[in-house]
Amino acid sequence: MFRTMFCFVFAAVLGITLSALAQDAKRSEKAKGMHEQRATFVKADCDKSTITFKSADKSGKIVENTLPLAKDAKDPGREG
């Protein structure tokens, strides 16, 4: 009787644990679809309102990209 009860509890705990792990795996798969991109900051040109950074393209080659800043972007390094 004790062995049957122990096996039942063990199976229930194992089932709950595996179910929780499966849910975490599904969440991770959804997060992978967010297209994460890593880049290194190079410079910001406030006069031209651009920011420059380096990142790897799909082939792995390091490229330098320049993007425009929003018109209402503020530079915390400048006073005024």
TAJO-V985230 format. One record per run of one state. SS is the DSSP state (H for helix, E for strand, C for the rest). FROM is the first residue (numbers start at 1). TO is the last residue. If there is no record, write none. Layout:
SS,FROM,TO / SS,FROM,TO
This chain:
C,1,1 / H,2,32 / C,33,38 / E,39,45 / C,46,49 / E,50,56 / C,57,61 / E,62,68 / C,69,80
